[in-house]
Amino acid sequence: MQLTTVAGMATAARTGLPGYPQSDLLTRGHQLWLATRGAAEMPALSRIAAAAELEPLRPQTLVFALEHTPFDFRYLEIGSRMLALSNDDYTGKALSEVPHQRPPSLVWDHLAAAVDARAPVRGVLPYVGRSRDIASILHIVLPLAEDGETVDHLLVCVDLAQLVRLQDGTHPFTQLG
């Protein structure tokens, strides 16, 4: 599991994180988070959702509501690109209701890390799904707080690392002969 906290790193939004796969989409998500929080520790969902800069990112975002008792994450919104790649529509479901996402799972760990850090967390997850052209999932989990301090939602921007193929279309690790 590769997981990196990027708390307050304005320079990371411009230059990326050393040793972390770079993604323009994730960088734009982090820049939006920084710009909309103003003087608050974290921006509110209402403020970031109203930002015009979110629109081009929306197809590759997820929004979770944080539930405190018991601790859980509930899918509120799933972007169209994420929904198309998913095995099911999880809108309205709690993460604990999804067998491969309930704890212990990497997905759960990455979301919980952003809540604990109260700061953006970047991570890489293995892709498990129908598309044979996707190798892994790059994401940034952006904590949101209506009061600017208490995490109540998470915005997750997702980018997909394409599987590398040779010129003849075969996977580089395909056994030949």
Disulfide bonds with the S-S distance in Angstrom:
none
